[in-house]
Amino acid sequence: MEDIALQVAKRDRAHIAPTGAYAMNLLGLSTQVPMNVVFMTDGSPRKIRLGNNRTITFKHTVPKNLAFTNKTAQLATFALKEIGQNNVNEEHLKTLKHVFTTINGKSIEADYKLMPAWIRKIIKSFYE
């Protein structure tokens, strides 16, 4: 499904980023593979229906959400927004910490200004 989304984005000359349950799945925060994948885009919003009741949805977003230089930081931001500030648990933090141990902290410093304060605080704590 991601290949199809990338081809649509390439054709439309648009930028896309996975969000919601799909972002959670890509980071290992959820084992569920969503039937309906959602991507943020700076292109046209649309819904593409695939076989076996699957859909790819492109939701228009502000350029700030697509301006991340580190794609893992972008995925983590969208995944944590999906989970919600009050629903983040220790298992989520443990999984994210493991993901971020492979990333140099300097490579995501520019992205901190694009994150909500509560997400920034979580990700910064992985490097302390």
Chimera marker file (.cmm) of the C-alpha trace (Angstrom):
<marker_set name="trace">
<marker id="1" x="0.000" y="0.000" z="0.000" r="1" g="1" b="0" radius="0.5"/>
<marker id="2" x="2.875" y="2.320" z="0.729" r="1" g="1" b="0" radius="0.5"/>
<marker id="3" x="4.261" y="1.727" z="-2.760" r="1" g="1" b="0" radius="0.5"/>
<marker id="4" x="0.943" y="2.799" z="-4.270" r="1" g="1" b="0" radius="0.5"/>
<marker id="5" x="0.864" y="5.904" z="-2.086" r="1" g="1" b="0" radius="0.5"/>
<marker id="6" x="4.436" y="6.785" z="-3.081" r="1" g="1" b="0" radius="0.5"/>
<marker id="7" x="3.597" y="6.393" z="-6.769" r="1" g="1" b="0" radius="0.5"/>
<marker id="8" x="0.541" y="8.657" z="-6.422" r="1" g="1" b="0" radius="0.5"/>
<marker id="9" x="2.640" y="11.250" z="-4.578" r="1" g="1" b="0" radius="0.5"/>
<marker id="10" x="5.350" y="11.059" z="-7.238" r="1" g="1" b="0" radius="0.5"/>
<marker id="11" x="2.801" y="11.495" z="-10.027" r="1" g="1" b="0" radius="0.5"/>
<marker id="12" x="1.210" y="14.475" z="-8.267" r="1" g="1" b="0" radius="0.5"/>
<marker id="13" x="4.565" y="15.929" z="-7.171" r="1" g="1" b="0" radius="0.5"/>
<marker id="14" x="3.321" y="15.932" z="-3.587" r="1" g="1" b="0" radius="0.5"/>
<marker id="15" x="4.995" y="15.088" z="-0.293" r="1" g="1" b="0" radius="0.5"/>
<marker id="16" x="3.434" y="12.447" z="1.951" r="1" g="1" b="0" radius="0.5"/>
<marker id="17" x="3.956" y="11.099" z="5.458" r="1" g="1" b="0" radius="0.5"/>
<marker id="18" x="2.270" y="8.123" z="7.139" r="1" g="1" b="0" radius="0.5"/>
<marker id="19" x="0.151" y="8.967" z="10.132" r="1" g="1" b="0" radius="0.5"/>
<marker id="20" x="-2.205" y="7.409" z="12.655" r="1" g="1" b="0" radius="0.5"/>
<marker id="21" x="-2.339" y="3.650" z="13.128" r="1" g="1" b="0" radius="0.5"/>
<marker id="22" x="-0.002" y="3.075" z="10.179" r="1" g="1" b="0" radius="0.5"/>
<marker id="23" x="2.720" y="5.249" z="11.754" r="1" g="1" b="0" radius="0.5"/>
<marker id="24" x="2.250" y="3.329" z="15.007" r="1" g="1" b="0" radius="0.5"/>
<marker id="25" x="2.652" y="0.032" z="13.141" r="1" g="1" b="0" radius="0.5"/>
<marker id="26" x="5.804" y="1.198" z="11.323" r="1" g="1" b="0" radius="0.5"/>
<marker id="27" x="7.435" y="2.143" z="14.645" r="1" g="1" b="0" radius="0.5"/>
<marker id="28" x="6.431" y="-1.096" z="16.358" r="1" g="1" b="0" radius="0.5"/>
<marker id="29" x="4.001" y="0.626" z="18.734" r="1" g="1" b="0" radius="0.5"/>
<marker id="30" x="1.175" y="-1.530" z="17.413" r="1" g="1" b="0" radius="0.5"/>
<marker id="31" x="1.101" y="-4.998" z="15.892" r="1" g="1" b="0" radius="0.5"/>
<marker id="32" x="-2.136" y="-4.284" z="14.076" r="1" g="1" b="0" radius="0.5"/>
<marker id="33" x="-1.790" y="-3.694" z="10.355" r="1" g="1" b="0" radius="0.5"/>
<marker id="34" x="-4.452" y="-1.128" z="9.463" r="1" g="1" b="0" radius="0.5"/>
<marker id="35" x="-6.868" y="-1.878" z="6.639" r="1" g="1" b="0" radius="0.5"/>
<marker id="36" x="-7.177" y="1.840" z="5.958" r="1" g="1" b="0" radius="0.5"/>
<marker id="37" x="-3.881" y="3.698" z="5.695" r="1" g="1" b="0" radius="0.5"/>
<marker id="38" x="-3.754" y="7.473" z="6.152" r="1" g="1" b="0" radius="0.5"/>
<marker id="39" x="-1.069" y="9.762" z="4.765" r="1" g="1" b="0" radius="0.5"/>
<marker id="40" x="-0.659" y="13.486" z="5.343" r="1" g="1" b="0" radius="0.5"/>
<marker id="41" x="-0.003" y="15.342" z="2.099" r="1" g="1" b="0" radius="0.5"/>
<marker id="42" x="0.562" y="18.787" z="0.694" r="1" g="1" b="0" radius="0.5"/>
<marker id="43" x="-1.262" y="17.640" z="-2.439" r="1" g="1" b="0" radius="0.5"/>
<marker id="44" x="-4.927" y="17.015" z="-3.116" r="1" g="1" b="0" radius="0.5"/>
<marker id="45" x="-6.934" y="15.209" z="-0.443" r="1" g="1" b="0" radius="0.5"/>
<marker id="46" x="-8.448" y="11.983" z="-1.776" r="1" g="1" b="0" radius="0.5"/>
<marker id="47" x="-9.359" y="8.429" z="-0.952" r="1" g="1" b="0" radius="0.5"/>
<marker id="48" x="-8.199" y="5.512" z="-3.083" r="1" g="1" b="0" radius="0.5"/>
<marker id="49" x="-10.127" y="2.278" z="-2.752" r="1" g="1" b="0" radius="0.5"/>
<marker id="50" x="-8.163" y="-0.926" z="-3.267" r="1" g="1" b="0" radius="0.5"/>
<marker id="51" x="-9.342" y="-4.506" z="-3.406" r="1" g="1" b="0" radius="0.5"/>
<marker id="52" x="-10.322" y="-6.436" z="-0.247" r="1" g="1" b="0" radius="0.5"/>
<marker id="53" x="-11.914" y="-3.367" z="1.398" r="1" g="1" b="0" radius="0.5"/>
<marker id="54" x="-8.628" y="-1.507" z="1.854" r="1" g="1" b="0" radius="0.5"/>
<marker id="55" x="-8.252" y="2.235" z="1.350" r="1" g="1" b="0" radius="0.5"/>
<marker id="56" x="-5.476" y="4.785" z="1.198" r="1" g="1" b="0" radius="0.5"/>
<marker id="57" x="-6.531" y="8.215" z="2.395" r="1" g="1" b="0" radius="0.5"/>
<marker id="58" x="-4.570" y="11.376" z="1.678" r="1" g="1" b="0" radius="0.5"/>
<marker id="59" x="-5.389" y="14.182" z="4.120" r="1" g="1" b="0" radius="0.5"/>
<marker id="60" x="-4.222" y="17.680" z="3.370" r="1" g="1" b="0" radius="0.5"/>
<marker id="61" x="-1.980" y="19.176" z="6.029" r="1" g="1" b="0" radius="0.5"/>
<marker id="62" x="0.011" y="22.313" z="6.693" r="1" g="1" b="0" radius="0.5"/>
<marker id="63" x="3.605" y="22.399" z="5.379" r="1" g="1" b="0" radius="0.5"/>
<marker id="64" x="4.951" y="22.336" z="8.965" r="1" g="1" b="0" radius="0.5"/>
<marker id="65" x="3.852" y="18.694" z="9.358" r="1" g="1" b="0" radius="0.5"/>
<marker id="66" x="5.872" y="17.666" z="6.306" r="1" g="1" b="0" radius="0.5"/>
<marker id="67" x="8.969" y="19.774" z="7.059" r="1" g="1" b="0" radius="0.5"/>
<marker id="68" x="10.721" y="17.217" z="9.286" r="1" g="1" b="0" radius="0.5"/>
<marker id="69" x="14.288" y="16.385" z="8.290" r="1" g="1" b="0" radius="0.5"/>
<marker id="70" x="14.289" y="13.088" z="10.196" r="1" g="1" b="0" radius="0.5"/>
<marker id="71" x="11.522" y="10.748" z="9.063" r="1" g="1" b="0" radius="0.5"/>
<marker id="72" x="11.619" y="8.726" z="12.291" r="1" g="1" b="0" radius="0.5"/>
<marker id="73" x="10.985" y="11.873" z="14.315" r="1" g="1" b="0" radius="0.5"/>
<marker id="74" x="8.084" y="12.656" z="11.989" r="1" g="1" b="0" radius="0.5"/>
<marker id="75" x="6.642" y="9.144" z="12.381" r="1" g="1" b="0" radius="0.5"/>
<marker id="76" x="7.024" y="9.315" z="16.151" r="1" g="1" b="0" radius="0.5"/>
<marker id="77" x="5.264" y="12.679" z="16.267" r="1" g="1" b="0" radius="0.5"/>
<marker id="78" x="2.290" y="11.421" z="14.260" r="1" g="1" b="0" radius="0.5"/>
<marker id="79" x="2.146" y="8.137" z="16.182" r="1" g="1" b="0" radius="0.5"/>
<marker id="80" x="2.215" y="9.866" z="19.579" r="1" g="1" b="0" radius="0.5"/>
<marker id="81" x="-0.490" y="12.295" z="18.452" r="1" g="1" b="0" radius="0.5"/>
<marker id="82" x="-2.608" y="9.268" z="17.512" r="1" g="1" b="0" radius="0.5"/>
<marker id="83" x="-2.031" y="7.660" z="20.917" r="1" g="1" b="0" radius="0.5"/>
<marker id="84" x="-2.724" y="10.911" z="22.767" r="1" g="1" b="0" radius="0.5"/>
<marker id="85" x="-0.781" y="12.598" z="25.528" r="1" g="1" b="0" radius="0.5"/>
<marker id="86" x="-2.736" y="10.954" z="28.347" r="1" g="1" b="0" radius="0.5"/>
<marker id="87" x="-2.593" y="7.463" z="26.834" r="1" g="1" b="0" radius="0.5"/>
<marker id="88" x="1.162" y="7.048" z="26.346" r="1" g="1" b="0" radius="0.5"/>
<marker id="89" x="2.326" y="4.162" z="28.543" r="1" g="1" b="0" radius="0.5"/>
<marker id="90" x="5.675" y="2.655" z="29.561" r="1" g="1" b="0" radius="0.5"/>
<marker id="91" x="5.549" y="0.076" z="26.764" r="1" g="1" b="0" radius="0.5"/>
<marker id="92" x="5.204" y="2.845" z="24.167" r="1" g="1" b="0" radius="0.5"/>
<marker id="93" x="8.136" y="4.723" z="25.703" r="1" g="1" b="0" radius="0.5"/>
<marker id="94" x="10.291" y="1.597" z="25.837" r="1" g="1" b="0" radius="0.5"/>
<marker id="95" x="9.625" y="0.819" z="22.171" r="1" g="1" b="0" radius="0.5"/>
<marker id="96" x="10.295" y="4.396" z="21.070" r="1" g="1" b="0" radius="0.5"/>
<marker id="97" x="13.475" y="4.603" z="23.145" r="1" g="1" b="0" radius="0.5"/>
<marker id="98" x="14.743" y="1.474" z="21.392" r="1" g="1" b="0" radius="0.5"/>
<marker id="99" x="13.981" y="3.051" z="17.995" r="1" g="1" b="0" radius="0.5"/>
<marker id="100" x="15.696" y="6.322" z="18.880" r="1" g="1" b="0" radius="0.5"/>
<marker id="101" x="18.856" y="4.664" z="20.256" r="1" g="1" b="0" radius="0.5"/>
<marker id="102" x="19.867" y="4.015" z="16.636" r="1" g="1" b="0" radius="0.5"/>
<marker id="103" x="19.483" y="7.700" z="15.732" r="1" g="1" b="0" radius="0.5"/>
<marker id="104" x="22.021" y="10.391" z="16.497" r="1" g="1" b="0" radius="0.5"/>
<marker id="105" x="20.387" y="12.999" z="18.731" r="1" g="1" b="0" radius="0.5"/>
<marker id="106" x="21.949" y="15.825" z="16.707" r="1" g="1" b="0" radius="0.5"/>
<marker id="107" x="20.101" y="14.684" z="13.572" r="1" g="1" b="0" radius="0.5"/>
<marker id="108" x="16.699" y="15.489" z="15.064" r="1" g="1" b="0" radius="0.5"/>
<marker id="109" x="17.476" y="18.756" z="16.851" r="1" g="1" b="0" radius="0.5"/>
<marker id="110" x="16.083" y="20.790" z="13.947" r="1" g="1" b="0" radius="0.5"/>
<marker id="111" x="12.814" y="18.855" z="14.184" r="1" g="1" b="0" radius="0.5"/>
<marker id="112" x="12.153" y="19.715" z="17.841" r="1" g="1" b="0" radius="0.5"/>
<marker id="113" x="10.560" y="23.019" z="16.863" r="1" g="1" b="0" radius="0.5"/>
<marker id="114" x="8.020" y="21.126" z="14.704" r="1" g="1" b="0" radius="0.5"/>
<marker id="115" x="6.835" y="18.885" z="17.549" r="1" g="1" b="0" radius="0.5"/>
<marker id="116" x="4.240" y="19.668" z="20.212" r="1" g="1" b="0" radius="0.5"/>
<marker id="117" x="5.933" y="20.406" z="23.556" r="1" g="1" b="0" radius="0.5"/>
<marker id="118" x="4.829" y="17.157" z="25.196" r="1" g="1" b="0" radius="0.5"/>
<marker id="119" x="6.258" y="15.041" z="22.349" r="1" g="1" b="0" radius="0.5"/>
<marker id="120" x="9.485" y="17.064" z="22.314" r="1" g="1" b="0" radius="0.5"/>
<marker id="121" x="9.893" y="16.375" z="26.039" r="1" g="1" b="0" radius="0.5"/>
<marker id="122" x="9.457" y="12.611" z="25.518" r="1" g="1" b="0" radius="0.5"/>
<marker id="123" x="11.961" y="12.394" z="22.678" r="1" g="1" b="0" radius="0.5"/>
<marker id="124" x="14.528" y="14.600" z="24.413" r="1" g="1" b="0" radius="0.5"/>
<marker id="125" x="14.329" y="12.298" z="27.448" r="1" g="1" b="0" radius="0.5"/>
<marker id="126" x="15.660" y="9.427" z="25.306" r="1" g="1" b="0" radius="0.5"/>
<marker id="127" x="18.962" y="11.295" z="24.912" r="1" g="1" b="0" radius="0.5"/>
<marker id="128" x="19.503" y="12.256" z="28.558" r="1" g="1" b="0" radius="0.5"/>
<link id1="1" id2="2" r="1" g="1" b="0" radius="0.2"/>
<link id1="2" id2="3" r="1" g="1" b="0" radius="0.2"/>
<link id1="3" id2="4" r="1" g="1" b="0" radius="0.2"/>
<link id1="4" id2="5" r="1" g="1" b="0" radius="0.2"/>
<link id1="5" id2="6" r="1" g="1" b="0" radius="0.2"/>
<link id1="6" id2="7" r="1" g="1" b="0" radius="0.2"/>
<link id1="7" id2="8" r="1" g="1" b="0" radius="0.2"/>
<link id1="8" id2="9" r="1" g="1" b="0" radius="0.2"/>
<link id1="9" id2="10" r="1" g="1" b="0" radius="0.2"/>
<link id1="10" id2="11" r="1" g="1" b="0" radius="0.2"/>
<link id1="11" id2="12" r="1" g="1" b="0" radius="0.2"/>
<link id1="12" id2="13" r="1" g="1" b="0" radius="0.2"/>
<link id1="13" id2="14" r="1" g="1" b="0" radius="0.2"/>
<link id1="14" id2="15" r="1" g="1" b="0" radius="0.2"/>
<link id1="15" id2="16" r="1" g="1" b="0" radius="0.2"/>
<link id1="16" id2="17" r="1" g="1" b="0" radius="0.2"/>
<link id1="17" id2="18" r="1" g="1" b="0" radius="0.2"/>
<link id1="18" id2="19" r="1" g="1" b="0" radius="0.2"/>
<link id1="19" id2="20" r="1" g="1" b="0" radius="0.2"/>
<link id1="20" id2="21" r="1" g="1" b="0" radius="0.2"/>
<link id1="21" id2="22" r="1" g="1" b="0" radius="0.2"/>
<link id1="22" id2="23" r="1" g="1" b="0" radius="0.2"/>
<link id1="23" id2="24" r="1" g="1" b="0" radius="0.2"/>
<link id1="24" id2="25" r="1" g="1" b="0" radius="0.2"/>
<link id1="25" id2="26" r="1" g="1" b="0" radius="0.2"/>
<link id1="26" id2="27" r="1" g="1" b="0" radius="0.2"/>
<link id1="27" id2="28" r="1" g="1" b="0" radius="0.2"/>
<link id1="28" id2="29" r="1" g="1" b="0" radius="0.2"/>
<link id1="29" id2="30" r="1" g="1" b="0" radius="0.2"/>
<link id1="30" id2="31" r="1" g="1" b="0" radius="0.2"/>
<link id1="31" id2="32" r="1" g="1" b="0" radius="0.2"/>
<link id1="32" id2="33" r="1" g="1" b="0" radius="0.2"/>
<link id1="33" id2="34" r="1" g="1" b="0" radius="0.2"/>
<link id1="34" id2="35" r="1" g="1" b="0" radius="0.2"/>
<link id1="35" id2="36" r="1" g="1" b="0" radius="0.2"/>
<link id1="36" id2="37" r="1" g="1" b="0" radius="0.2"/>
<link id1="37" id2="38" r="1" g="1" b="0" radius="0.2"/>
<link id1="38" id2="39" r="1" g="1" b="0" radius="0.2"/>
<link id1="39" id2="40" r="1" g="1" b="0" radius="0.2"/>
<link id1="40" id2="41" r="1" g="1" b="0" radius="0.2"/>
<link id1="41" id2="42" r="1" g="1" b="0" radius="0.2"/>
<link id1="42" id2="43" r="1" g="1" b="0" radius="0.2"/>
<link id1="43" id2="44" r="1" g="1" b="0" radius="0.2"/>
<link id1="44" id2="45" r="1" g="1" b="0" radius="0.2"/>
<link id1="45" id2="46" r="1" g="1" b="0" radius="0.2"/>
<link id1="46" id2="47" r="1" g="1" b="0" radius="0.2"/>
<link id1="47" id2="48" r="1" g="1" b="0" radius="0.2"/>
<link id1="48" id2="49" r="1" g="1" b="0" radius="0.2"/>
<link id1="49" id2="50" r="1" g="1" b="0" radius="0.2"/>
<link id1="50" id2="51" r="1" g="1" b="0" radius="0.2"/>
<link id1="51" id2="52" r="1" g="1" b="0" radius="0.2"/>
<link id1="52" id2="53" r="1" g="1" b="0" radius="0.2"/>
<link id1="53" id2="54" r="1" g="1" b="0" radius="0.2"/>
<link id1="54" id2="55" r="1" g="1" b="0" radius="0.2"/>
<link id1="55" id2="56" r="1" g="1" b="0" radius="0.2"/>
<link id1="56" id2="57" r="1" g="1" b="0" radius="0.2"/>
<link id1="57" id2="58" r="1" g="1" b="0" radius="0.2"/>
<link id1="58" id2="59" r="1" g="1" b="0" radius="0.2"/>
<link id1="59" id2="60" r="1" g="1" b="0" radius="0.2"/>
<link id1="60" id2="61" r="1" g="1" b="0" radius="0.2"/>
<link id1="61" id2="62" r="1" g="1" b="0" radius="0.2"/>
<link id1="62" id2="63" r="1" g="1" b="0" radius="0.2"/>
<link id1="63" id2="64" r="1" g="1" b="0" radius="0.2"/>
<link id1="64" id2="65" r="1" g="1" b="0" radius="0.2"/>
<link id1="65" id2="66" r="1" g="1" b="0" radius="0.2"/>
<link id1="66" id2="67" r="1" g="1" b="0" radius="0.2"/>
<link id1="67" id2="68" r="1" g="1" b="0" radius="0.2"/>
<link id1="68" id2="69" r="1" g="1" b="0" radius="0.2"/>
<link id1="69" id2="70" r="1" g="1" b="0" radius="0.2"/>
<link id1="70" id2="71" r="1" g="1" b="0" radius="0.2"/>
<link id1="71" id2="72" r="1" g="1" b="0" radius="0.2"/>
<link id1="72" id2="73" r="1" g="1" b="0" radius="0.2"/>
<link id1="73" id2="74" r="1" g="1" b="0" radius="0.2"/>
<link id1="74" id2="75" r="1" g="1" b="0" radius="0.2"/>
<link id1="75" id2="76" r="1" g="1" b="0" radius="0.2"/>
<link id1="76" id2="77" r="1" g="1" b="0" radius="0.2"/>
<link id1="77" id2="78" r="1" g="1" b="0" radius="0.2"/>
<link id1="78" id2="79" r="1" g="1" b="0" radius="0.2"/>
<link id1="79" id2="80" r="1" g="1" b="0" radius="0.2"/>
<link id1="80" id2="81" r="1" g="1" b="0" radius="0.2"/>
<link id1="81" id2="82" r="1" g="1" b="0" radius="0.2"/>
<link id1="82" id2="83" r="1" g="1" b="0" radius="0.2"/>
<link id1="83" id2="84" r="1" g="1" b="0" radius="0.2"/>
<link id1="84" id2="85" r="1" g="1" b="0" radius="0.2"/>
<link id1="85" id2="86" r="1" g="1" b="0" radius="0.2"/>
<link id1="86" id2="87" r="1" g="1" b="0" radius="0.2"/>
<link id1="87" id2="88" r="1" g="1" b="0" radius="0.2"/>
<link id1="88" id2="89" r="1" g="1" b="0" radius="0.2"/>
<link id1="89" id2="90" r="1" g="1" b="0" radius="0.2"/>
<link id1="90" id2="91" r="1" g="1" b="0" radius="0.2"/>
<link id1="91" id2="92" r="1" g="1" b="0" radius="0.2"/>
<link id1="92" id2="93" r="1" g="1" b="0" radius="0.2"/>
<link id1="93" id2="94" r="1" g="1" b="0" radius="0.2"/>
<link id1="94" id2="95" r="1" g="1" b="0" radius="0.2"/>
<link id1="95" id2="96" r="1" g="1" b="0" radius="0.2"/>
<link id1="96" id2="97" r="1" g="1" b="0" radius="0.2"/>
<link id1="97" id2="98" r="1" g="1" b="0" radius="0.2"/>
<link id1="98" id2="99" r="1" g="1" b="0" radius="0.2"/>
<link id1="99" id2="100" r="1" g="1" b="0" radius="0.2"/>
<link id1="100" id2="101" r="1" g="1" b="0" radius="0.2"/>
<link id1="101" id2="102" r="1" g="1" b="0" radius="0.2"/>
<link id1="102" id2="103" r="1" g="1" b="0" radius="0.2"/>
<link id1="103" id2="104" r="1" g="1" b="0" radius="0.2"/>
<link id1="104" id2="105" r="1" g="1" b="0" radius="0.2"/>
<link id1="105" id2="106" r="1" g="1" b="0" radius="0.2"/>
<link id1="106" id2="107" r="1" g="1" b="0" radius="0.2"/>
<link id1="107" id2="108" r="1" g="1" b="0" radius="0.2"/>
<link id1="108" id2="109" r="1" g="1" b="0" radius="0.2"/>
<link id1="109" id2="110" r="1" g="1" b="0" radius="0.2"/>
<link id1="110" id2="111" r="1" g="1" b="0" radius="0.2"/>
<link id1="111" id2="112" r="1" g="1" b="0" radius="0.2"/>
<link id1="112" id2="113" r="1" g="1" b="0" radius="0.2"/>
<link id1="113" id2="114" r="1" g="1" b="0" radius="0.2"/>
<link id1="114" id2="115" r="1" g="1" b="0" radius="0.2"/>
<link id1="115" id2="116" r="1" g="1" b="0" radius="0.2"/>
<link id1="116" id2="117" r="1" g="1" b="0" radius="0.2"/>
<link id1="117" id2="118" r="1" g="1" b="0" radius="0.2"/>
<link id1="118" id2="119" r="1" g="1" b="0" radius="0.2"/>
<link id1="119" id2="120" r="1" g="1" b="0" radius="0.2"/>
<link id1="120" id2="121" r="1" g="1" b="0" radius="0.2"/>
<link id1="121" id2="122" r="1" g="1" b="0" radius="0.2"/>
<link id1="122" id2="123" r="1" g="1" b="0" radius="0.2"/>
<link id1="123" id2="124" r="1" g="1" b="0" radius="0.2"/>
<link id1="124" id2="125" r="1" g="1" b="0" radius="0.2"/>
<link id1="125" id2="126" r="1" g="1" b="0" radius="0.2"/>
<link id1="126" id2="127" r="1" g="1" b="0" radius="0.2"/>
<link id1="127" id2="128" r="1" g="1" b="0" radius="0.2"/>
</marker_set>
